[in-house]
Amino acid sequence: MRPAYSGEGFALPTRSCASRDAEPFDDFFLATLRWGLVRVGMRYSLVVSVAIAVLLQTACGSSEGQDSSETRVRTYVLSSTPEVSIGSVTGDEPYLLHNVSDATLQSDGSIVIVHCGGADVRYFGCDGTHLRTVGRRGQGPGEFQIPQRVFRLGGDTLAVTELLGGRVTTLGPDGTVEGTAPVGAQVRGAAIIGRLDNGVFVARRSDRDTTIAPVTAYRRTASLLLLDESGAVLDSAVGLPAWDAMTSSRERGPTLGLRLSRAAVFAVDGSGIYYGGQDSTGITKYGASLEPTTEVSPITVAEPVTDEVRAAFDAMEADRAHMPPDGIIGSTVDAYPEYMPAFRDIVAGRDGRLWVEDPERPGVHPLTWTAYEDGAAVARVELPPRFFAFEFGPDWVLGATYDEMTVERIQLRRFVEAPLPGVQLPPRDAMPPGQPRCGAWASR
C-alpha cells in the first residue's frame, strides 16, 4: 500500500525503535475485521470480513499501476497496537500522567510531553522509556506555572508556552533550558500559538465585548497578532468572527455561550496561520504578512438548527451526556444559532497538510478527521473513542487516550488503510474528559 503522503523528513523512524510492532497487512486485516463486525451481524461477520480483507488487499495492490496524479480520498483507521504507549495506573512517578496538554514527536522517535498536571516537560525514548524531566512549578527560569503548548523552533529545539503570563521557554534538543522570555506579557489576553519560519511569534486573542444591549445573541471577535521576541506587536488581523455568545442586560456584562455555537479555531505551520470560524465560509490561511493566501472548503457543511435538533440537544443537556462524568459543565444558555458549525477543530500537520475534524452534532461526538492538500481533501481517518490528537504525520498520529477509568496515556499510532467504520457514540463515551486545570480542550 502506498503511504498517505510522501512528505520528506516526516516519516516515523525505523520500526525496530517502537516498543510494539505489527506488520502492515496484519493491521489492515484486523482493522477490516473490526469493520465487518460493526457492519454485519455476528453470525456471518467473520466470513464476510475475511472476504472484504482479501478483496481490498487485491484492490490496493492493483492500484499501484494507476496514474499517480489521480486524486482520491483515502480512508484509514488506526493500528490495533500503538507504536509507543506512555502512561500507567501505578509505578514510577514519570509514567503517572495527569492532564497532558500537548506532545510532539522528535526526529529520533522520542516523544516530548507537556505535563500540565505536574508543571513540567517530560522526555521519553522511542520505546516509551522515561529519559528526563525538565522544570517544576514556579516562576523562575526553566520553571512553569501552567505549561500548555509545545511547538518546534527548527530541528528538535522546542518552545513551551504557558497559559498565564505569556512566557515562552526554549528547550534545546537534549532538553537543556536555553532561555525564558515573556513574549506575550505586553499584550493582555494574548495566547502564543506558534512561530513562523521567519522567527515571528503568532498569538491569538479574544477581543473584549463592546456590545451594550438587552439579552441578545451576537458574535464575538478574535485577533491574530504577530510578535517579535520582545513581545512587541509587528502586525495584526482584527475583527475575525469568533464565538457565538449572548450578552446580559448589564453594561458589558458577562456572556454565555449558545448551544451548538460556532467558535474560532487556529493552527500554525512555518509558512502561515490557518483560521476557521467553523462556518460554511471555510478555512483561510494567512501568510507571514497576514495576507490571505489559501482557502480550504471543508467537505462537511454547516447544517441548520431545526426543532428536531433543539429537542435532541435539550434532552442530551438534561442528561449531561454532552460531557463525561468527570468533565466540566459547559456555560451555555437555552439558545441556539441559526446554523451548527461546519467542522470542530483544525491541526496543521507535520506532513504539510491541514487536518480538519468533523463537526459535533447533537448526541454524537466526531471521531473522523480529513486531511487537505492544496485545498483538496485527500485522506480521512477515524480515531478511536476518547482519543485526542496532538499531532498528525504522513501515516501516524500522536495523541492522548483514556480508558474507562480515565487513566491517561500518550500513544503514537499508525494509519491503516481501510473503510471508515463510521462509529457514532455520544460525547460521554467518545470525547476525552475535560481538563479543568489547563482549560478545556482547545484548538491547537
Stockholm file with secondary structure:
# STOCKHOLM 1.0

chainA/1-444         MRPAYSGEGFALPTRSCASRDAEPFDDFFLATLRWGLVRVGMRYSLVVSVAIAVLLQTACGSSEGQDSSETRVRTYVLSSTPEVSIGSVTGDEPYLLHNVSDATLQSDGSIVIVHCGGADVRYFGCDGTHLRTVGRRGQGPGEFQIPQRVFRLGGDTLAVTELLGGRVTTLGPDGTVEGTAPVGAQVRGAAIIGRLDNGVFVARRSDRDTTIAPVTAYRRTASLLLLDESGAVLDSAVGLPAWDAMTSSRERGPTLGLRLSRAAVFAVDGSGIYYGGQDSTGITKYGASLEPTTEVSPITVAEPVTDEVRAAFDAMEADRAHMPPDGIIGSTVDAYPEYMPAFRDIVAGRDGRLWVEDPERPGVHPLTWTAYEDGAAVARVELPPRFFAFEFGPDWVLGATYDEMTVERIQLRRFVEAPLPGVQLPPRDAMPPGQPRCGAWASR
#=GR chainA/1-444 SS CCCSCCCTTCSCCCGGGSSSCCCHHHHHHHHHHHHHHHHSCTTTHHHHHHHHHHHHHHHHHHGGGSCTTCCCCEEEEECSSCSEEECCSSSSGGGCCCCEEEEEECTTSCEEEEEGGGTEEEEECTTSCEEEEECCBSSSTTCBSSEEEEEEEETTEEEEEESSTTCEEEECTTSCEEEEECTTTTSTTEEEEEECTTSCEEEEEECCCCCCCSSEEEEEEEEEEEECTTCCEEEEEEEEEEEEEEECSSTTCCEEEETTCCCCEEEEETTEEEEECSSTTCEEEECTTSCEEEEECCSSCCCBCCHHHHHHHHHHHHHTTTSCTTSCCCCEESCCCSBCCSCSCEEECTTSCEEEECCCBTTBCCCEEEEEETTEEEEEEECCTTEEEEEECSSEEEEEEECTTCCEEEEEEEEEECCCCCCCCCHHHHSCCCCTTTCSCCCC
#=GC SS_cons         CCCSCCCTTCSCCCGGGSSSCCCHHHHHHHHHHHHHHHHSCTTTHHHHHHHHHHHHHHHHHHGGGSCTTCCCCEEEEECSSCSEEECCSSSSGGGCCCCEEEEEECTTSCEEEEEGGGTEEEEECTTSCEEEEECCBSSSTTCBSSEEEEEEEETTEEEEEESSTTCEEEECTTSCEEEEECTTTTSTTEEEEEECTTSCEEEEEECCCCCCCSSEEEEEEEEEEEECTTCCEEEEEEEEEEEEEEECSSTTCCEEEETTCCCCEEEEETTEEEEECSSTTCEEEECTTSCEEEEECCSSCCCBCCHHHHHHHHHHHHHTTTSCTTSCCCCEESCCCSBCCSCSCEEECTTSCEEEECCCBTTBCCCEEEEEETTEEEEEEECCTTEEEEEECSSEEEEEEECTTCCEEEEEEEEEECCCCCCCCCHHHHSCCCCTTTCSCCCC
//
